[in-house]
Amino acid sequence: MKQIIILLTLIFIAFPGILSAQNKKEKKKNYCIECHSGLAGRLKKPVKVWRKSVHGIAGNECNLCHGGNPDVSDKKMAKLLKYKFIGKPDKKQITDFCGRGGCHSLALKQFKRGPHYQSVLKSNSPNCTHCHGVHNIQRSSSRIIKEKACISCHKPEYSRQIIRTINQIESKIAAVENNINYLNEKSVEVKFLGSKLSKTKHLFHQLVHVFSKQAMDSTKEIIQVRVDDLLNSSKSKVAISKRLDLLYIMMLAFGVIIVGGFSIYTILMFMRRKH
């Protein structure tokens, strides 16, 4: 019996270490990253900026976009035709490069409906990388749309107006999301608001990727009305929730006062009777 207890104790002590070693063993090396990390200059830079990008943080590694075999340490073998390696894609192909394999297929479909895609076919720009970055890929946000990039083709005032509109809509969407998160924490039913917000965000992302003047003029009004409605509805729910919280605190305080007063009264009466 004593031997069994000792054996079980040893297994219990060693088990975490075995698991840790197993996890380390399961994590494979990515030789694309290993190799480029040891290089200099422009061949090293992609790894450095990729680590801080949306792709890097999400764990999307080089081969997801560039193909190749990251499990092979020999660079020639890793880039064999059968591994579908793509080094630096042609600028005209970047939009399809980002949308292939279902990664950003919806954004690609929307982008192809707009005038920017026709411009890409003629002059290679503006493609996905002009806003989102090359290896330092940034999440979709108004922050990635720069006036400098827009005015190379459009009038400054028109560019500023577009960016202003996108900023305003995005700011309101963020406010609605904050309100919904607050209401979720308070266990308030917000399924309907969440569904409406999801559809509005989809329409907003469509507007941003299509980016045609016609789409901007017709769609932005619809989005602004929807966002304003969502903001007002979520604000009302938050206000009601806060009033209920205040009412609960007041009732709790009133209850404490009543119980405390009754307790003091009972003690005083008891003391009088004792005397």
C-alpha positions in Angstrom: 0.0 0.0 0.0 2.8 2.4 0.9 4.6 1.7 -2.4 1.4 2.5 -4.4 1.0 5.8 -2.5 4.7 6.7 -3.3 4.2 5.8 -6.9 1.1 7.9 -7.2 2.8 10.8 -5.5 5.7 10.6 -8.0 3.3 10.5 -11.0 1.4 13.5 -9.6 4.7 15.5 -9.2 6.0 14.5 -12.7 2.8 14.9 -14.6 2.9 18.7 -15.1 6.5 18.4 -16.3 5.5 15.7 -18.8 2.6 17.8 -20.1 4.9 20.8 -20.4 7.5 18.8 -22.3 4.8 17.4 -24.6 3.4 20.9 -25.4 7.0 22.1 -26.2 7.4 19.0 -28.4 4.1 19.7 -30.3 5.0 23.3 -31.1 6.7 23.1 -34.4 9.4 25.4 -35.7 8.5 27.7 -38.6 11.7 27.7 -40.6 10.5 30.7 -42.7 10.5 32.8 -39.5 13.7 31.2 -38.2 15.6 31.8 -41.4 14.4 35.4 -42.1 15.0 36.4 -38.4 18.7 35.6 -38.9 19.0 37.6 -42.1 19.7 41.3 -42.4 18.0 44.4 -43.9 15.0 44.1 -46.1 14.9 40.3 -45.7 14.7 40.5 -41.9 12.3 43.5 -41.6 9.1 41.5 -42.7 9.4 39.2 -39.6 9.9 42.2 -37.3 6.8 44.1 -38.5 4.7 40.9 -38.9 5.1 40.1 -35.2 3.2 43.3 -34.3 0.6 43.0 -37.0 -2.9 41.6 -36.8 -1.7 38.5 -38.6 1.2 38.0 -36.3 -0.8 38.5 -33.1 -3.5 36.1 -34.4 -0.8 33.5 -35.2 -1.2 33.6 -39.0 2.3 32.8 -40.2 4.1 33.4 -43.5 3.0 30.3 -45.4 -0.7 31.3 -45.0 -0.1 34.0 -47.6 3.1 33.1 -49.3 2.8 29.3 -49.4 5.9 27.2 -49.1 6.6 24.5 -46.5 7.6 26.1 -43.1 8.5 22.6 -41.7 11.4 22.2 -44.1 14.7 23.8 -43.0 16.2 23.8 -46.5 15.1 27.0 -48.3 15.2 25.5 -51.8 13.1 22.5 -50.7 10.7 24.7 -48.8 9.9 26.7 -52.0 9.3 23.7 -54.3 6.4 24.1 -56.8 4.3 21.5 -55.0 4.2 23.8 -51.9 2.8 26.7 -54.0 5.4 29.2 -52.9 4.7 32.8 -53.8 7.4 35.3 -53.0 6.6 38.9 -53.9 3.2 39.0 -55.8 2.6 41.3 -58.7 0.9 44.5 -57.6 -2.0 43.8 -59.8 -2.5 40.5 -58.1 -2.3 41.7 -54.5 -6.1 42.0 -54.1 -6.7 38.4 -55.3 -3.6 37.4 -53.2 -5.3 38.7 -50.0 -8.7 37.2 -50.9 -7.7 33.7 -52.0 -8.5 30.7 -49.9 -11.5 32.4 -48.4 -9.3 34.6 -46.1 -10.8 38.0 -47.1 -13.2 36.8 -49.8 -16.0 39.1 -48.8 -13.8 42.2 -48.7 -12.4 41.2 -52.1 -15.8 40.8 -53.6 -16.8 44.2 -52.2 -13.6 45.8 -53.4 -14.0 44.5 -56.9 -17.4 46.3 -57.2 -15.7 49.7 -56.7 -13.6 52.0 -58.9 -10.4 51.3 -56.9 -10.2 47.8 -58.3 -10.4 49.2 -61.9 -7.6 51.5 -61.0 -5.6 48.6 -59.7 -5.9 46.8 -63.0 -4.7 49.9 -64.8 -2.0 51.4 -62.5 -1.5 48.8 -59.7 -3.0 51.1 -57.0 -4.7 51.6 -54.6 -4.7 47.9 -53.5 -5.2 46.3 -50.1 -1.7 47.1 -48.9 -2.1 50.9 -49.4 -4.4 51.0 -46.4 -3.8 47.8 -44.5 0.0 47.6 -44.9 2.3 45.0 -46.4 3.6 42.9 -43.6 2.5 45.2 -40.8 -1.1 44.3 -41.5 -3.5 46.6 -39.6 -7.1 45.8 -38.7 -9.9 47.7 -40.6 -10.2 51.1 -39.0 -10.6 54.7 -39.9 -7.0 55.2 -38.6 -5.6 53.3 -41.6 -7.2 55.7 -44.2 -4.7 58.5 -44.7 -5.6 61.8 -46.4 -2.2 61.8 -48.1 -3.0 58.6 -49.9 -6.5 59.9 -51.0 -5.4 63.3 -52.3 -3.0 61.6 -54.8 -6.2 61.0 -56.9 -9.0 62.9 -55.2 -9.5 66.6 -54.3 -8.4 67.4 -50.7 -11.8 68.6 -49.5 -13.5 65.5 -50.9 -10.9 63.3 -49.3 -11.3 65.0 -45.9 -15.1 64.8 -46.1 -14.9 61.0 -46.8 -12.5 60.5 -43.9 -14.6 62.7 -41.6 -17.7 60.7 -42.4 -16.0 57.3 -41.8 -14.6 58.6 -38.5 -18.0 59.8 -37.3 -19.7 56.5 -38.2 -16.9 54.5 -36.6 -17.0 56.6 -33.4 -20.8 56.0 -33.0 -20.4 52.3 -33.7 -17.8 52.1 -30.9 -20.1 54.0 -28.5 -23.0 51.5 -29.3 -20.6 48.6 -28.7 -19.6 50.0 -25.3 -23.2 50.4 -24.4 -24.0 46.8 -25.4 -21.0 45.5 -23.5 -22.3 47.4 -20.4 -25.8 46.0 -20.8 -24.4 42.5 -21.2 -22.5 42.9 -17.9 -25.8 43.9 -16.3 -27.6 40.8 -17.9 -29.9 43.1 -19.9 -31.4 41.5 -23.0 -29.6 43.0 -26.0 -29.9 40.3 -28.7 -32.0 42.5 -30.9 -29.5 45.5 -30.6 -26.6 43.2 -31.3 -28.2 41.8 -34.4 -29.0 45.3 -35.8 -25.4 46.4 -35.0 -23.9 43.4 -36.8 -25.9 44.2 -39.9 -25.0 47.9 -39.8 -21.3 47.1 -39.4 -21.5 44.8 -42.4 -23.1 47.6 -44.4 -20.4 50.0 -43.2 -17.5 47.6 -44.1 -19.1 47.2 -47.5 -19.2 51.0 -48.0 -15.6 51.3 -47.0 -14.4 48.5 -49.3 -16.5 49.5 -52.3 -15.6 53.2 -51.9 -17.4 54.5 -54.9 -18.9 58.0 -54.8 -22.3 56.6 -55.7 -22.1 54.0 -52.8 -20.9 56.6 -50.4 -23.7 59.0 -51.3 -26.5 56.4 -51.1 -25.3 54.1 -48.3 -23.8 56.6 -45.8 -27.2 58.1 -45.1 -28.7 54.7 -44.4 -25.8 53.8 -42.1 -25.9 57.1 -40.2 -29.7 56.7 -39.6 -29.2 53.2 -38.4 -26.2 54.0 -36.2 -28.0 57.0 -34.6 -31.1 54.8 -33.9 -28.8 52.1 -32.3 -27.0 54.8 -30.3 -30.3 56.3 -29.0 -31.7 52.9 -28.2 -28.6 51.6 -26.4 -28.3 54.9 -24.5 -31.9 54.6 -23.3 -31.3 51.0 -22.1 -28.1 52.1 -20.3 -30.0 55.0 -18.6 -32.8 52.7 -17.5 -30.3 50.1 -16.2 -28.4 52.8 -14.2 -31.7 54.1 -12.8 -32.6 50.6 -11.7 -29.1 50.2 -10.1 -29.7 53.5 -8.3 -33.1 52.4 -7.2 -31.7 49.1 -5.9 -29.0 50.9 -3.9 -31.6 53.2 -2.4 -33.9 50.3 -1.5 -30.9 48.5 0.0 -29.9 51.5 1.9 -33.5 52.0 3.1 -33.6 48.4 4.1 -30.4 48.7 6.1 -31.7 51.8 7.8 -35.0 50.1 8.8 -33.2 47.0 10.0 -30.6 49.0 11.8 -33.3 51.3 13.4 -35.4 48.3 14.5 -32.3 46.6 15.9 -31.4 49.7 17.9 -35.0 50.1 19.1 -35.1 46.4 20.2 -31.8 46.8 22.1 -33.0 50.0 23.8 -36.3 48.4 24.8 -34.4 45.3 26.1 -32.1 47.5 28.2 -35.1 49.5 29.7 -36.9 46.3 30.7 -33.7 45.0 32.3 -33.4 48.1 34.4 
